[in-house]
Amino acid sequence: MTYLITQTFILLLVAALLGMLLGWYLTRLSAASARASSQARQKLLENNAVALRAELDAAKSTRNGLEAERQALLNEIDELKAQVADGVEADLDEIEALRGELADCREALAQQPVDVVDYGDESAAVPAGSKSAASEEIPSVNAAAAAAAASLLGLTSKARLADPPAAVEDRRAAADNLQQIKGIGPKIAGMLKDMGVHRFEQIAGWTPEHVERINEQLRFKGRIEREKWIPQARALIEAREAD
């Protein structure tokens, strides 16, 4: 009986020892697995941190580049504003100078003496001061005004805008309403009159050189050709003659 009890006790002790050994082994195995998993997770986090630092550095570099570009654009805008301001001021000064020269020309023309002679009777001289003499001398004054305007606007005598072709010239006739031509408004009509252009015949007789100089003086770019001022002027002349 004592032998059986002893054997049973020994077996239980051996089983306990085996259980302890197995538990210790399993615990170490689980700890090693957990440690390996933790190390792998830590390595992954470190890699992510490195990638994030690289992205942050790239973002900072991009931001610095954009900031430099923005500053360069601001500097360029400031320079353009300064250039525009200088150009506007220069244009205003030039316009004022041209206005002063035009006023001087008009004043000089107004003070120019005109000898008036009447030739009502072709066979005899008629005293000065009559009405028909004034009509004979006015064209010369108009020609002088046209020459002064052409000189002011930088036109050569070859391309004076105030002189229409001789076949259609009638300086004693009233000025036409240039605004009947599509594309000519009140402002442009006034500018043309300042140049000495008052009649449809003058526009109808423009040569390519006239058109080029008008475009230059009025700062047009092909507008006369696009809006067909010359054909319109000729059509208006034909309509007037038909009436």
C-alpha positions, 0 to 999 in steps of 0.5 A, spaced: 500 500 500 505 504 501 508 502 495 502 504 491 502 511 494 509 512 493 509 511 486 503 515 485 506 521 488 512 520 484 508 520 478 504 526 480 511 530 481 513 528 475 507 530 471 507 537 475 515 538 473 513 536 466 507 541 466 512 547 469 517 545 463 512 545 458 508 552 461 515 555 461 517 553 454 510 555 451 511 562 455 518 563 452 516 561 445 510 566 446 514 572 449 519 571 443 514 571 438 511 577 441 518 580 441 519 579 434 512 582 432 514 588 436 520 589 433 517 588 426 512 593 428 517 598 431 521 597 424 515 599 420 514 605 424 521 607 423 521 606 416 514 610 416 517 616 420 523 616 415 518 617 409 514 622 413 521 626 414 523 625 407 516 628 405 516 634 410 523 636 407 520 635 400 514 639 402 519 645 405 523 645 399 517 646 394 514 651 399 521 655 399 521 654 391 514 657 391 515 663 395 521 665 391 517 664 385 511 668 388 516 674 390 519 674 383 512 675 380 511 680 385 517 684 383 516 683 376 509 686 377 512 692 381 516 693 375 511 693 370 507 698 374 512 702 374 513 702 367 506 703 365 506 709 370 512 712 366 509 710 359 502 713 361 506 720 364 510 720 358 504 719 353 500 725 357 506 729 356 507 728 349 499 729 348 500 736 352 506 738 347 502 736 341 496 740 344 500 746 345 503 745 338 497 745 335 494 751 339 500 755 336 499 753 329 492 755 329 493 761 333 499 763 327 494 761 322 488 765 325 493 771 325 495 770 317 493 776 313 489 774 307 488 779 301 481 779 299 480 780 291 473 779 287 474 777 280 466 777 279 468 780 272 473 776 268 475 782 264 476 787 269 479 788 276 474 788 282 476 792 288 478 788 294 474 786 300 468 783 296 465 776 297 467 772 291 474 774 293 474 771 300 472 764 297 478 764 292 483 766 298 480 761 303 483 755 299 490 757 300 488 758 308 486 751 308 492 749 304 496 752 310 492 749 315 493 742 312 500 743 311 501 745 319 497 739 321 501 735 317 507 738 319 505 737 327 503 730 325 509 728 322 506 727 315 510 728 309 508 733 303 507 727 299 502 724 304 498 730 306 491 728 308 488 734 307 489 734 300 484 730 296 485 728 289 484 734 284 478 731 280 474 731 286 476 737 290 471 742 292 474 746 298 468 751 298 463 746 299 460 744 306 464 739 311 461 732 310 458 728 316 464 723 317 460 719 322 456 716 316 462 712 315 461 705 319 466 705 324 467 713 325 465 716 332 464 723 334 471 722 337 475 719 331 471 724 327 474 730 331 481 727 330 480 727 323 478 734 322 484 736 326 488 733 321 484 736 315 480 731 313 473 734 312 470 730 306 468 724 303 472 725 297 478 726 301 477 719 304 475 716 298 482 718 295 486 715 300 492 711 298 495 706 301 500 711 304 495 715 307 492 709 310 498 707 313 499 714 316 492 715 319 493 708 322 499 710 325 497 717 327 490 714 330 494 708 333 489 703 329 491 697 326 488 695 320 481 698 322 481 702 316 481 696 312 477 692 316 471 697 316 472 699 309 472 706 310 474 708 303 469 703 299 464 706 304 466 714 303 465 712 295 458 709 296 456 715 300 459 720 294 455 716 289 449 716 293 449 723 294 451 724 286 445 720 285 440 724 289 
